[in-house]
Amino acid sequence: MTLLSDDRKRVGLLVLIMGTMALIVVGVSFWILYETHLGEVAGHLVETAQSRARFIEAVARFDAQHHLDYPGGPMAATLFQVRDAHGHFRGFGASGEFTMARREGDRIVYLLRHRHDHVDQPAPIAFRSSPGEQPLGEPMRLALSNRSGTMVGRDYRGVLVLAAHEPVAVGGMGVVAKIDMAEIRRPFIRSGLWLLGIAALVIGAGATLFFRISGPLIQRLVETEDLRDSRASLARAQEIAHLGNWDWIIPADTLWWSDEVYRIFGLSGGGYSPSYAGFLAAVHEDDRQKVIDAVQTSLADPTIPYRIEHRVVRPDGGERVVEEQGEVIRDSSGQSLRMIGTVHDITERKRGEEALRRLNETLEAQVTERTQDLERSNRELEQFAYVASHDLQEPLRLISGYVQLLARRYQGQLDDKADRFIAYTVDGASHMQALIDSLLAYSRVKSRGGSLKPVDCEVALDRTLELSRDLISRGMALVTRDPLPRVMGDAIQLIQLFQNLIGNAIKFHGPEQPRVHVSARREGADWLLSVTDNGIGIDPRYHDKIFLIFQRLHGRQEYSGTGIGLALCKRIVERHRGRIWVVSQPGVGARFCFTLPAAIDGAIPPADDDIDSSGPGPDVRPFDSEEPA
């Protein structure tokens, strides 16, 4: 008999498992017997220790009443009687013995002669072992600690023993009945080795006989089991994937379905015989003709495979969506003999796709609606800001003019309080005018901004420095630059951007001479520009706050301004599809960074009048003081 290599391994593994199980059973049996025996020995030790302890307590109580005149006292009489009785105690087994001791300070003093050293007065041992030393006399230590029970531990010799420890209620003594663990285990180890050898011989002989006698039967069983396992695995895989297979014998018009196909169609394999006509009857009537057409096309043309999605109607009225694929097998003359294929239940996938499509449509509608609402809200807000600031200009000019007229005509003619009131009014009107101008400029960034064209930042910075000449002179500031690029931007708004950033750098200076440096570097399709100063710096907690409109970190008494400058910078940069941020720490200056799109190659450069050298124009305000970012 010859078995395949895999089959031999399989049978060998079976024999190994059987042998291992036999050994495990034997081992467990031995372990149960061993634990049972251990429990019996422990019970015997407990009885011995308890009976001895009670005996000693009874003798001590008797001596306490009747041997008061005994030399050394009643306890000496008790010890004498116990030692005398112990002299006739032969122990149990080869190593079992009974010991008694009491604690004197930090020592354990044994009171009875030990079975193993044959001295009348055994040497005391330490009650507590030093770190790193092996603890001795563990059972007696527990007995002298007023604890009773059993344990496996080291005795006074350092030998592992099973011991019962019991405290004595008089004299601060304890007793221990013990036996060496080696003596308990020895017969089980000897018997186990014998049994292990016999089991190995039996298993080896049995395996040899098994292979020689039942080899052919095993081979057939293995082949049958493999086939059964393969079919079961295939059926389980098809059930998990909702994928069945079918085989149609065309000349005989017989159809075979796998179990999963029956499940997909909601039919029972035992009470239904599939056929092509029965299959068509299960197809949804709206899809039936296209299924027939697909089958006929595949049968007529070998180059066109059968593949189609359609609905099926189950006997209970439920509908499923399936995907079918098939291949036609032909004879040498091209006659169709069989069509084999698969059917895949894709109902859940179709439902998921439909739910996802509806969700996407809903989300797109919501996004479109919210985008329109946001755009409408932004337009209304910009219009409101523009109208409000524009309509406030005229009455504010009237108030400011009359207040200044009062200040000129009656300055010094009234008392000091009146002069202060007039000064407060003039200052408030001037500040209100600055706020309205800033708000108007802020609202016009998008509504009144020019188209984005190639702009030379060198030219824009030159115009900025011309407009800020007085501010730079008063602050004795030093403004330096690296070579600056050409970007796509609104020239007027870029001047506003540079004005606010350089003006802030000069205004919020430290004790040293204000120094401002403008630099740039390329980052992909954008230019990253930086305005760096040596001013008072900004706490990182406020790096985001400073770009909000009307947000100030200092009062107007410390630094003038409207609180709109950096918000205006952010609005300008965002209109140029860039972003702006600050890198700073208190006391070490600040670096404002912003990105602008690089100029498109071949774009038409701006005309000379795109940047008016005479001034900033109607929408460009000189430096608008702003808090540091």
Protein Blocks (a to p, Z undefined) as FASTA:
>chain_A
ZZdfklmmmmmmmmmmmmmmmmmmmmmmmmmmmmmmmmmmmmmmmmmmmmmmmmmmmmmm
mmmmmmmmgghijklmmmmmmmmmmmmpgbjajkbccdddddehjaccdfbdcfklopab
dcdddfbdcehiacehklmmmmmnopacddddddfkopacdddddddfehhiacdddddf
klmmmmmmmmmmmmmmmmmmmmmmmmmmmmmmmmmmmmmmmmmmmmmmmmmmmmmmmmmn
opacddddfklopacddfklmmmnopafklcccdfklmmmmpcfklmmmmmmmmmmmmmm
mklccddddddddfkopacdddddddddddfkopafbdcdddddfklmmmmmmmmmmmmm
mmmmmmmmmmmmmmmmmmmmmmmmmmmmmmmmmmmmmmmmmmmmmmmmmgokacfklmmm
mmmmmmmmmmmmmmmmmmmmmmmmmmmpccdddddfklmmmmmmmmmmmmmmmnopacdd
dddddddddfklmmmmmmmmmmmmmmmccfbdcddddddddehjbccdddddfbebpafk
lmmmmmpghiafbdfklpgcehlmmmmmmmmmmmnopacdddddehiapaddddddddde
hiacddfklpcfkbgbjmlccddddddZZ
